Amino acid sequence: MSKQHNTKHTSQARNEQYFTAQPQSAEQHLEFDVMLRGHQVHVQSSAGVFSSHRLDPGTAVLLKGAPELPQQGNFLDLGCGWGPISIAMALESPRAQVWALDINERALQLTAANAKHLGLNIHAGTADNIDPELQFDVIWSNPPIRVGKEILHSLLLTWLPRLAAGGNAYLVVQKHLGSDSLAAWLQETLPDEYAVSKYSSSKGYRILSVHRAA
């Protein structure tokens, strides 16, 4: 097997692992320092979760470019991984209720552990752990584009309608992976009270804004 083919196979295996509830890779404990919205924190991670060894570049663009958060409310991190978005939200708005959602059990365990270590108010769980009547004032996400359009669209149409009246979502998507076409699809598909726009661009990424009218 060539090195190039092996690298591609390894990348695909990693993608499959962090998109699944129970990663097949052995846990590999990792620790590192990271800057999140102006806060330097020490976190832990592991193999089998998204961007296990660093802050993903797309997530970094979102955290740098998204507007200031409200001081309180219900916030959702859609696809939390080891928790950088949730942690940033909870650090910036300690009175908010932050919900970290993922399908990956290892990711949820890591997010919960990082929240506990940092003394943050973060609820990490699957969709089954979130009250179906709960609405969110803010949703931030680096959505899993590589799961394919059908699953991605289902995910977004499940959670974006959970925005409260006047609420805002910010999604970061690489331009070459279809950020503009996703924005057009969202505007066409979501109900009329939702406005979708291209909020900002940086380093090959686009931040999309979804606002629900008050």
C-alpha positions in Angstrom: 0.0 0.0 0.0 1.4 3.4 -1.0 2.0 6.1 1.7 -0.5 8.4 0.0 -3.2 5.7 0.0 -2.5 4.8 3.6 -2.7 8.4 4.6 -6.1 8.7 2.9 -7.3 5.5 4.5 -6.2 6.7 7.9 -8.0 10.1 7.4 -11.2 8.3 6.4 -11.0 6.1 9.5 -10.6 9.1 11.8 -13.6 10.8 10.2 -15.7 7.6 10.7 -14.7 7.5 14.3 -15.7 11.0 15.3 -19.0 10.7 13.4 -19.9 7.6 15.4 -21.2 7.2 18.9 -18.4 4.9 20.0 -15.0 5.4 18.3 -13.1 2.3 17.6 -9.7 3.8 18.1 -7.9 3.3 21.4 -8.1 6.2 23.8 -4.9 8.3 23.6 -4.8 10.9 26.3 -3.7 14.3 25.2 -3.3 17.6 27.0 -2.5 21.0 25.7 -3.0 24.8 26.3 -5.3 26.7 23.9 -6.5 30.3 23.6 -10.3 30.6 23.4 -11.9 34.0 23.0 -9.1 35.6 24.9 -8.9 33.0 27.6 -5.9 30.7 27.9 -7.0 27.3 29.2 -5.5 23.8 29.7 -7.6 21.1 28.2 -7.6 17.3 27.6 -8.5 15.4 24.5 -8.1 12.0 22.9 -7.9 10.1 19.7 -11.3 9.4 18.1 -12.7 12.9 18.4 -12.7 15.8 16.0 -9.4 17.7 15.8 -8.1 15.8 18.8 -4.7 17.4 19.0 -5.4 21.1 18.4 -8.0 23.8 18.0 -9.4 23.2 14.5 -8.7 26.1 12.1 -12.4 26.5 11.3 -13.4 26.6 14.9 -10.6 29.2 15.5 -12.2 31.3 12.8 -15.6 31.0 14.4 -14.4 31.9 17.8 -12.5 34.9 16.6 -15.2 36.2 14.2 -18.5 35.5 16.0 -20.0 38.5 17.8 -20.1 39.1 21.5 -22.4 36.7 23.3 -25.4 37.7 25.5 -24.6 37.6 29.2 -27.2 34.9 29.8 -29.6 32.6 28.1 -29.5 29.1 26.6 -26.6 28.5 24.3 -26.0 25.4 22.1 -22.7 24.1 20.8 -23.8 21.8 17.9 -21.1 19.1 17.4 -19.0 19.9 20.4 -15.9 17.6 20.0 -13.7 18.0 23.1 -15.5 21.2 23.8 -13.7 24.4 22.6 -16.9 26.2 21.5 -18.7 25.3 24.7 -15.8 26.3 26.8 -15.5 29.6 25.0 -19.2 30.3 25.5 -19.2 29.4 29.2 -16.1 31.5 29.8 -17.5 34.6 28.1 -21.0 34.2 29.6 -20.8 32.4 32.9 -24.4 33.0 33.7 -25.6 31.3 30.6 -26.7 27.7 30.3 -24.4 26.1 27.8 -25.5 22.8 26.1 -22.8 20.8 24.3 -24.3 18.3 21.8 -22.5 15.4 20.1 -23.1 11.9 19.0 -19.6 10.8 20.0 -19.6 9.5 23.6 -15.9 10.1 24.0 -16.3 13.7 22.9 -19.0 14.2 25.5 -16.9 12.7 28.2 -14.0 15.0 27.3 -16.2 18.1 27.2 -17.7 17.2 30.6 -14.2 16.6 32.0 -12.9 19.9 30.7 -15.9 21.8 32.0 -15.4 20.3 35.4 -11.7 21.0 35.5 -12.4 24.6 34.5 -15.4 25.0 36.8 -17.8 25.9 33.9 -21.5 25.5 33.6 -21.7 23.1 30.6 -24.3 20.4 30.0 -22.7 17.7 27.7 -25.0 15.1 26.2 -26.7 13.6 23.2 -30.0 14.9 21.7 -31.9 12.6 24.1 -30.5 14.6 27.0 -31.9 17.9 25.9 -35.5 18.9 26.7 -37.4 18.8 23.4 -39.2 22.0 24.3 -36.0 23.9 25.0 -35.1 26.8 22.7 -31.8 28.4 22.3 -30.8 32.1 22.2 -27.5 31.3 20.5 -26.3 28.4 18.5 -22.6 28.1 17.4 -21.3 25.3 15.3 -18.5 24.0 13.2 -20.9 21.5 11.5 -19.7 18.1 10.3 -19.8 18.8 6.5 -18.1 15.5 5.6 -21.0 13.4 6.9 -22.7 14.2 3.6 -25.5 16.5 2.6 -28.4 14.3 3.7 -27.2 13.9 7.3 -25.9 17.5 7.5 -29.2 18.9 6.3 -31.2 16.7 8.7 -29.0 17.9 11.6 -29.4 21.6 10.7 -33.1 21.3 10.2 -33.4 19.6 13.5 -31.6 22.3 15.6 -31.8 25.6 13.8 -35.6 25.7 14.2 -34.9 25.4 17.9 -33.6 29.0 17.9 -35.7 31.2 20.2 -37.4 34.3 18.7 -34.7 36.9 18.2 -32.0 34.2 18.5 -28.9 33.8 16.3 -26.9 31.0 15.0 -23.3 31.2 13.6 -21.9 28.3 11.5 -18.4 28.1 10.1 -17.9 26.3 6.8 -14.9 26.1 4.4 -15.6 28.0 1.2 -14.5 25.1 -1.0 -16.7 22.7 0.9 -19.8 24.5 -0.1 -20.4 27.4 2.4 -22.2 29.5 -0.2 -24.4 26.7 -1.5 -25.3 25.8 2.1 -26.3 29.4 2.8 -28.5 29.4 -0.2 -30.1 26.1 0.8 -30.8 27.3 4.3 -32.4 30.5 3.1 -34.6 28.5 0.7 -35.5 25.8 3.2 -36.0 27.5 6.6 -39.3 29.3 7.3 -39.8 32.9 6.4 -38.9 34.2 9.9 -35.3 33.1 9.4 -32.8 35.3 7.6 -29.5 33.7 6.4 -26.5 35.8 5.5 -22.7 35.5 5.0 -21.5 37.2 8.2 -17.7 37.2 7.5 -14.9 35.4 5.8 -11.3 34.5 6.9 -8.6 32.0 5.9 -10.7 30.1 3.5 -13.7 29.8 5.8 -17.1 31.6 5.8 -19.2 32.3 8.9 -22.8 32.0 8.1 -25.4 33.8 10.2 -29.0 32.6 10.8 -31.3 35.0 12.6 -34.8 34.2 13.7 -37.1 37.2 13.8 -38.3 38.3 17.2 
